[in-house]
């Protein structure tokens, strides 16, 4: 079982439940939003750690990154060539569906997306964090697991 994939999907469901249950406008960001986003980010780090503990290869923590890169590239392609791909994009060559999928898929980063709204960073940062967070957990788990398995004696 790939823990990063499972936790990513659980994060999607948990943040959707939180987002639709909260009061206020969708552009207002509260301290609770940051706390929930940080907690769900810690879940991703822990999932990377679990993948390392179960001796999975490093590539297993990168599947969500690959999905994010695919959505990001499709968003850029359909934005650039939107008139040629009329079915999957809205008018004025906007890549609405792929951009929306990228933002929804990384919903746990909602406060960061709101802060960076209007810049290209609101799409780039989720892609980068989908690489960094599970990789960080994997590296921590790999170090801890190898230290416990092969203790060095002085």
N, C-alpha and C positions, 0 to 999 in steps of 0.2 A: 504494500500500500504506500502510495506517495503522499506523505503527510502535508507537503506544501500545497499540493493540488486540493486536498480535502479542506485544509484550513482556509485557502483562498476562497473556495466556494462557501464555506461557513461564514467567513467575513462578509461576503456579498449578502447573504441572507440576514445575518445579524445587523449589519448596518442599514439594510433596507427596512427592517422592523423598527430600528431606532429612528431613522430619518422620517418615516411616515407617522411615527407616534409622537414626535416632538412638536412642541408649540412654537409658533413664530414663523417668520418668513424664511424662504429657502436661501436668502442671501445674508441672513444674520448668522454669525458664528459665535457661539457661546463657549465658555470654559468647558462645559460638559461635552461639546462636540470635539474639542481637542483631546479630552480625556478618553473618550470612546475611540477616537482615531488612533491615539497612542497605544491603547490597550490592544486593539486589533493588529497594529503593527508589531507589537511584542509577540502576539500569537504567531505571526509569520516567522519571526526570528526563532521562536521555539519549534516551529515545524521544521525549519532547516536543521536545527539541532537534532530533532528526532530522526530525520533522514540520515544524518551522520552517525548517530548512535546505532541505527539498524544496518550500518555498513552499506548503505546505498551509494551509488556513484554520484559524483558532483552534478552531473547533468540532470539528475532527477529534481534538483531544486530550481532548475532554470526553465521548466516547462511553462510556467506562468509568464516568465519574461518573454519567451518566444511568442506566446499568444499576444502579449502586449505589443511586441515589435510588429507582428503581423497587422494588428489593428491600427497601429500608428502609421505604418507604411501604406496601408490601404486608405487611411484617412488622407494622407498627403497625395497619393495618386489620384484619388477621386476628387480631391480639391483642385488639383492641377488640370485633370482631364474630365471634369464633371459633366461637361456638355456631351462628351462621347459616351458616358456611362449614365444615361438619363434615368434608368430604372432604379439604381441604387443611390442616387444623390438627389438633392433638392435643386431648385432653380438657382441661378447665379453661381453655378459651379461649386457649391458648398458640399462637403462630404458629411452630411448630417448623420447618417446612420452609423458610420464607422467611428466618428467622433463621439457620438452618444454611447456606443458600445464600449469605447475605451474609458469614458468617464464613469459609466455605470459599473463596469467590470472592476474598476478601482475606486469604488464608492467609499471605501474606508478612508480614503484620502480627501474626503469632501472639504474639510476646512482649508486644506492647502490649495485645492482647486478654486475655491471661492476667492482666496487671497490673490492668487495669480491670474485671475480671470482677465481676459483681454490680451494676454501675452501668450506666446507659444509655449512658455514654460508650464502652463497648466496641463499640457499634453505630454511634455517631455519628462517632467518630474515623476509622474506615476510609472512610466516605463523604466526609468533609472532606479526607482525605489523597488520595483518588482525584481530587479537584479540584486540590489544591495542587501535588502532585509533578509531574504532566505539564505543568501551567500554568507552573510555575517553569522547567522545561526549555524550554518553548516561548518564554517571554519572553527567556531567555538566548540561545537560538538566533536569535530575531528580532533582538535587538540586535547580536549578533555578525555576523549575515548582512547586515544593512543597513549596518553600519559597513564591512564588506569590499566591498560593492557600490558604495557612494557615499562614497568618502573625501573629506573636506572639506580644502580647501587653504587655507592661511592667506596 
